[in-house]
Amino acid sequence: MQIDDATGEQVTARLRRVEGQLAGIVRMIEEGRDCEDVVTQLAAASRALSRAGFKIVASGMRQCLDPAAATGGTPPDAQRMEKLFLSLA
């Protein structure tokens, strides 16, 4: 399965934002910020990572449903996609 260009751009942009969130979280810890604030930001970063993963899996599912939409590589099968999806849970 290959990630289509539009999905790749969206996921890359989301991951770059997560990079910034993580850098901010590190600064918060180094500055001794309140535990609740740090955990809140960690939860937000975790959700953003999950959304990026789900976006990639959704792209693969579209390829499963429409093999003509595959952008090269081996079209994913339903069992592989289910395993990927569950790995995000």
VENVEN-V553541 format. One record per backbone hydrogen bond with DSSP energy under -0.5 kcal/mol. NH is the residue of the N-H (numbers start at 1). CO is the residue of the C=O. E is the energy in kcal/mol with one decimal. If there is no record, write none. Layout:
BEGIN
nh:co:e
NH:CO:E
NH:CO:E
END
This chain:
BEGIN
nh:co:e
8:4:-2.8
9:5:-2.4
10:6:-2.1
11:7:-3.0
12:8:-2.6
13:9:-2.3
14:10:-2.2
15:11:-2.7
16:12:-2.1
17:13:-1.7
18:14:-2.0
19:15:-2.2
20:16:-1.7
21:17:-2.3
22:18:-3.0
23:19:-2.2
24:20:-2.1
25:21:-2.3
26:22:-2.4
27:23:-2.2
28:24:-2.4
29:25:-2.3
30:26:-2.6
31:27:-2.3
32:29:-1.3
33:28:-2.9
38:34:-1.9
39:35:-2.8
40:36:-2.2
41:37:-2.0
42:38:-2.4
43:39:-2.6
44:40:-1.9
45:41:-2.4
46:42:-2.5
47:43:-2.4
48:44:-2.2
49:45:-2.3
50:46:-2.3
51:47:-2.6
52:48:-1.9
53:49:-2.2
54:50:-2.9
55:51:-2.2
56:52:-1.8
57:53:-2.5
58:54:-2.8
59:55:-1.8
60:56:-2.0
61:57:-2.5
62:58:-2.2
63:59:-1.7
64:60:-2.0
65:61:-2.3
66:62:-2.0
69:66:-3.1
70:67:-1.3
81:77:-2.2
82:78:-2.5
83:79:-2.1
84:80:-2.4
85:81:-2.8
86:82:-2.7
87:83:-1.6
88:84:-0.7
88:85:-1.2
89:86:-1.1
END
